[in-house]
Amino acid sequence: MFACSQNRLTMSLAKLFQLPTSASMPGREGALRLATRVTMLALVPVLMPGCEEASGPDVARTAAEQATKGPELPRLKWLDAHNRNTPERWLASREAKVDLDENDPAVLDLHIKLNEAAQRFGDATRMIANRAVQLEEMLAEEGISEHAPELIETLSSTATALRQREGFGSLSQHYFNLRKQGVGREVALEQLKKASVLLRTNGSLRG
């Protein structure tokens, strides 16, 4: 608001020096012109520092906004179909709290785990990643700390068949219900494994 243009000030001073001198004008008017010129010249040292200082708050505000913005991927709550980032890069960046490169070891590791889960459950990797993050947040609300990458790996281990009949989303809901009821992690996973065996057996009998 209070910033001024140094170029504009320079142009104003140039116009000032082009004013007619008192010798070429009537007495009283020439004296007034001369007084104005002297006054403006006296203000130059005051005005110039003001211009430089005025840009300070603007620069500071811009830097603060950039710092507040921070990494993009860790702030995402959901990876929609239009997002060009891969699920593994999103999950790894959430864990690291920085935007990781696609070739980062953590991203490559999650790529393997997500694809293994996709083969077991028959679900898309993006859907599995979203459900895992959703489960992480639901558990956090119950005071249980388990991260999405860990949940993908542990829930995948409960699938005894190469192609799990129950989807990842449904299994996540069962796991959450057990944990919310106070069932410990290992016990809950063991119950899910037994349920997976039962589903597989019943499916074989019906076949």
N, C-alpha and C positions, 0 to 999 in steps of 0.2 A: 504493500500500500504506500509505504513511504520511500520506496526505491526510486531513484531517478536515473536518467540516462546520461552517461558522461558525454556521449556524442551530442545530445541535445544541449547540454550546458556549454560545450565548446562552440556550437553554432550560435548560441545566444551571445557569447562573449565576442565572437567575430563581428556580429551585427553591431555590438556596442562600439567597437573600435572604428566602425565605418561611419559613425555619427558625425555630422559636420562639427567643426571646431567653433569655439566661441568667437574667433576672429572673423568668420564668414557669416555670422548671424547677428541680429539686433542685440543690444547689450543685455537686457534682462533675460531674454530667452536663451542666449548663449551661456549666461551664467548658470541657469537652471540645468542645461544640458551637461555642462562641465561638472556640476555637483553630482548629477546622477551617475556619470561615468566614474567619478572618484568613489562613490558609495559602492557601486557594483564591484569595482576592483578590490575594495576592502573586504567584500564578502566571499571572494573566491577561495581563500584558504579555509573558510568555514564550510562552504558548500561541498567542496571536493571530498574531504574525508567522509562527509555524510553519505555521499553516493556509494563509497566503498563499503561502509558499514551496513548500509541498507540491504545489501545482498546476503549478509551473514545469516539471518533467520531463514531465508529461502533455501540456502544451501543446506543448513542444518535440518530443515524439515524434509527435504528430499532424501537425505541420508537416513533419517529416522524411518521414513516410509519404506525404503529399500530394506532396512534391517528388519522391520516388522513383517514384511512380506515373507522372507525366509524361503526355505525349500518348498516346492510345490507338491510333490508326491506324498510326503508324510501327512499332509493336511487333508488328503482325499478320504472321504468316508465310504465311498462306494465307487467301483470301477464300472462305468456304464459301457454299453456296446460301441459308443462313438469315440471312446477314449483310445488313442493310438498306443498308449503305454501297455506293455505286457503285464499280466497278473504277477509274474515272478518279480519283475522290477518294482512294481508298486509295493508288494509285501516286503521285499528286502529293504526298500527305502523307508518304509514305515518303521521297521525295526531299527535301522541305523539313524533315523531322524535326519537324513540328508538325501538328496537326489542322487542315487547311485547310477553308474553307467551300466548299460546292458551286459557288458562283459565282466562285470564285477563278480568275484567268486561266490559271494552270497546270493547274487541273482541267478547264477548258473546252478547252484545247489538247489534253489527253490524251483527252478525249471524242471529238474529231475523229479523232485517230490510231487509237484503238481501233476506232471504227466503220469506218474505211477498211480496217483489218486484218481485221475481221470479214467485210466484203464480199469481200475477196480470198481468204480461206481458208475461209469458210463455217463458222467457229467462233464460239461465243459470246464476247462481250467479257470476261466474267469468267474463262473458261478461258484466253484469250490472256494476260490479266494474270497469272494464276497461273503459267502456263508461263514467262512472261518473267521473273518474280521467281525462279523455280526455276532458270532458265538463268543468271541473274545470280549466284546463289549457287554454282552448279557452276563457273562460270568463275572466281569469286573463290578457290575452293579450288585452282585451278591457277595462281593469281597473276595472273589477267587481270581488269582492272577495266573492266567495261561494265555500265551501268545498264539496268534494265528498260525505261523509256520509250524509250531510245535503241535497244535491241534490237528493240522492236516496230517502230519506224520503219525501221531498216535491213533487217530481215528481210522486211518488207512490200515493200521496194523490189526484192527479188529475184524477186518474183512477176510474171512477164511477162503472164500471162493475167488477165483481170478476175476470174475465179474460179479460184484456184489449186487444182490437183487434189490436191496434197499439203497436209495440215493443218499448222497452225502448230506443234503439238507435235512432229511428225515432222521438220519443217524445223529446229526448234530443236536437236534431237538431232544432226542432220547437221552443223550449224554448230559445235556443241560438240565433236564428234569431230574436225573439221578443226582447230579452235583448239588442242585438246589435243595433236594431232600436231605442233604447232609452226607451222602455216600462219598467215600474217599475216591481219589482219582484211580488208583489201581483196581479197586473193587468195581468201580463203575465200568472201567474198560473190560474187566473180566466178564461182567454181566453182558456187555455188548457182544463180546466174542461168543458167548454161549447162545445168545439170541441169533447171531449170524449162522452158527452151526445148525440151530433148529430150523431156521428159514431154508437153509440149503437142503436139509434132510426132508422136510415137508415138500419142497419143490421136486425132489427126486422121486418121492413116493407118488406124487400126483402125475409125474411124467410116465 
